[in-house]
Structure formats: C-alpha cells, structure tokens
C-alpha cells in the first residue's frame, strides 16, 4: 500500500551506497529521489517541501557527527545511507504522530463517537468495523445509530452489518437524524451501552446543509470523538476533504479507508500536517476485521524497510 514511497527511499539509499559521509551534495541527490516518490505517492506539495526541508536540516547536522566519528578513529562504521534513512524515519514518524489516544472515553456515561464523511467513502462499513473493534479490543458494549437518512439504503446496510456482528442498531423510521441521535443517547443510558457510534449522513460533496446537520448533531450529543472517514483512493482530495470537515467540526481523527487498493498512500503522510487532525485508524479491506489502529512507527518501518 505504500510501494511508491518505499521505492523512492530505496533509491535514495542506493544513491548513498558505499559512502561513509553525508555532505550537502549527496544529501541533495538523495533528497531528489525522495521528492519524486513523495509526489508520485500523492503527498501534498506543501508537505513534500516541509518534509524535505526538515530532513535536509537534520542531515546537515549529522555531517559533523559522521565526520567526527571517522576522524577520531572510532571503529563504529556509519554508512551515509543508514544515517539518512534513520533521519527520514524519525521525520516520517514526527509528521504522523498524534497526541492522545485514538479514542477518548468518557469518564462518566456512554462515550460518543460521531462518524462523518462523503458518500462512498466507506463510512457505514467503517462504523460497523469500529464497533466490532471496540467489542473485540476494548470489551465495550456499543450501540450503533443509523442516522444517515440521506442514502436510502444506508440504514438497512448498517442493520445487516450490525446483525452479522451481533451489535444492536438504533433507528426510528421517519424521524430526523438529529432526533434519532438524541433518542439514541437516552436508549444507551437506559440500556447500559457504554459507547454510541453515530453513522451520520454523507453527501457527494461538502455543502452547507450537510455541515449544518452535522454541526447540530455535534452540539446536541457532544461526542468525545468525531472521526472523518476518507477514501484514500481519492488521492490529494483526501486532504482537501479532511480540511473542509475539520474547519467546521474539529475532528478528533481521520480514518483512511481502502488502503488495500491501489491508493498511493500519500494522504497518510499529509493529513495531519495540513489539517491538524491525525489519522487514527485505517481500513484495509471490506471485511469487519480489516480495520487497524494507525501506527506511524509501523508505517515508517514499512516504507523504509
Ligand atoms: P458510505 O457511503 O460512505 O457509507 O460507504 P460504504 O460503507 O457503503 O462503503 C462503500 C464501499 O466501499 C463498499 O463496497 C465497502 O465495502 C467498501 N469499503 C469500505 N471500506 C473499505 C476498505 O477499507 N477497503 C476496501 N477494499 N473496500 C472498502
């Protein structure tokens, strides 16, 4: 899923093969390879520039260190390629690492998780995957709320998914999404569910009525978590969509879906830097288990080999 990125870093390392010294010239040569692969992987241009600048600054700082080691007769062999890749690794992780836990749990009463996203992003599927994850990993008792009244089949789709996972789905036919979400809270309190996951309406594009509806739900149920579900296959648009939702709703995280497809994965690197909202989870397939917490360390190791 991160092949394009991995390829560029490999090329950069090859450029430095056999060298024991990092200097401005070979750093620039290596960075050119990295730049190409970042752009090819759909990393946002500003993020590419910021990343390269930080790696260059760190690498130039290392020049002295590498030289000192070889000059004082130390037996430790430092390869320029390894040194460079280590710097890239640390910077990649820094670009993607978020503060706080992926999910914030309420101290008292049920925890609210509001799922938002455009139609087709994988929002409804991800809602059920998250519920499954919470029962499996956190031993929680979630209630799913079908509040996507925009797409006619969404309610039934969530009910089918809920049944297969043995997780209850709350809906009131004919009621407004806002009322459904409010009543779901009462239901959760009365029946002892500890997490409520709201599957809200999606639309084909970000528009004012959608944002107003989501804003009203947010104000009414005050969820501890708001996750935007974004399809990674839409490339650079994933970052634009994230920014649009974050500006209005203050997301606590992003779920990048369909990373199992031929998405180039650049959004994983760009989202937090551009929007301020970190990627918290990734979707890697259609099945209920194909859902993972996003781990920047793991992703960086995968990309850098
Ligand atoms: P919604 O309109 O945002 O609620 O989208 P859906 O949840 O209905 O998902 C749209 C399509 O994307 C469905 O066919 C899902 O099975 C599929 N999908 C969702 N997440 C993933 C994923 O991580 N990987 C793959 N391959 N397909 C996914």
Boltz pocket constraint, residues with backbone or C-beta under 6 A from the ligand:
constraints:
  - pocket:
      binder: B
      contacts: [[A, 117], [A, 118], [A, 119], [A, 120], [A, 121], [A, 122], [A, 123], [A, 124], [A, 125], [A, 126], [A, 151], [A, 154], [A, 202], [A, 256], [A, 257], [A, 258], [A, 259], [A, 260], [A, 261], [A, 282], [A, 283], [A, 284], [A, 285], [A, 286], [A, 290]]
      max_distance: 6.0
